[in-house]
Amino acid sequence: VRGINLGDLRKMPIPVPSTAEQEEFSSQVRQINILKRKQQSALGAFDDLFASLQSRAFRGEL
């Protein structure tokens, strides 16, 4: 990129979170993924129930 000097970039400090912060972040990501899978599973179950309800309603079984 015009105006950016590679030498200056090499000197630039890169902040790195502590190991404890990295582990906490990783733990939170795992928990979010667990919740996400549960929500996706529940959504699939609701879709199945709704399809069943629709089917029964259109057949006049309700």
C-alpha positions, 0 to 999 in steps of 0.5 A: 500500500502506498505510504506504508513502509515495511520496515515501520511495520516490522517495528510495530508492536502487536498486542497479544492477550495473556494466556488467561484471556485467550483461554477465557475467550476460547471457553466462551466460544465453546459455550456459544457453539454449544448454545448454537447447536442446541438452538439449531436442534430446537429449531429443527424440532419446531419445524417438524412439529409445525409441519405436522400441525399444518398437515393435520390441519389441512387434512381436517384432523384438528 
